[in-house]
């Protein structure tokens, strides 16, 4: 296995750290940090305004990232890439900017039971505001019940919002098949995909997926925090109202009113996170340099290794399928009185240098559905993850059990 | 932090003295949404004093151990005294300094108890 750890300064400084929380946020490679620093030290001007060389360079670098992202996820047009502050902002932009004008009373919106709160609450709120009906697509055996699809999606369904990859189960949903079947039922159906857990892990091809909106965050794909992307199909952009008003998004402003710019600028009011967008560009270059196939096969090898290892312990339950998944492992102990995920995570962190996440992972309905109201312990992989990290996690987990098992009465 | 899961806490978690429900007592409950902890306390009050109390619910070892320790502390105490109690008193008995996220767990019992005495 190639050693990617040496590309990440945090891991060079902390060689004993087992960082297994990439599903929450990935660490940043040196090339991304350098690119951000370069902006701040060499051409730290605002964009789209100044006519002096430094500002022209900033504008060029910023817009160049739009091109890079468009190529990376294969959109038809570069102008379909809108920069936001992250996946949550992207999904809220769709629910407000598109949903507000296009979802009417009595319309149906379909989401699944495995959604992250950020792809659930915006739709819940939209449906409340508009008097629309929110329907939940059932999850069984850690995946969407495909046979039931036509019972959820009918001629009244205006919008489907689904995650491409579950942030708890690792399950990869068959988006292409869903889109094809949904468009047969209603060709005008609007399809929104949460790609937060997908883009940094395998090749995402927007034109192949044939969706209307696709949201993701830079910081889960080795880029900086504070920036994300909303892919918005050109024809859908024309149906959207801006959410934020101000500089940079207008065509003309008069005392009586204003008109909007056409294209992604309409949704990027104010000075955008310039350094972060430029950092995202470096993250795209970083991933493209390794190649998404290499990223996916590196993680696949680790997934198989982790599942094989965890399966040996009958008192550890791994949620999710064996195949068709990415490297997110949520586990619980099979017996009582062993504490909760919060205890395990806290001990793994302080005693074993293992960083994993505990709780509901922003998916409370899914945990309630699985009968796990106290949450689960989640380990998630990145390009720098190794078999040693997985060993440390599993061995640490066994030690955690011992701490609870060895407490005697008295 | 290394000492958080020491014997006193694990003992109170695995072998609590005050776990259960007091029928006919007054009661209050609270949930800690971010963790999934839920705690309910039932208590018997006579002449302005807590004469007995029990807790029930589910949660992490820290929140349940802290609830048991708390009930050890308050049985026999006047309601007016309980109203003045702070989380640091529980922390002292637990013998550890808690991080902000674990304070939420350890203080849950006191939060419920304060709700109860204010009914």
Interface residues (C-beta under 8 A of the other chain):
Chain A: X337 X339 X340 X341 X342 X343 X346 X347 X350 X351 X358 X359 X360 X364 X367 X373 X374 X375 X403 X404 X407 X409 X410
Chain B: X1 X2 X4 X5 X7 X10 X11 X13 X14 X15 X33 X34 X35 X36 X37 X38 X58 X59 X60 X61 X62 X102 X105
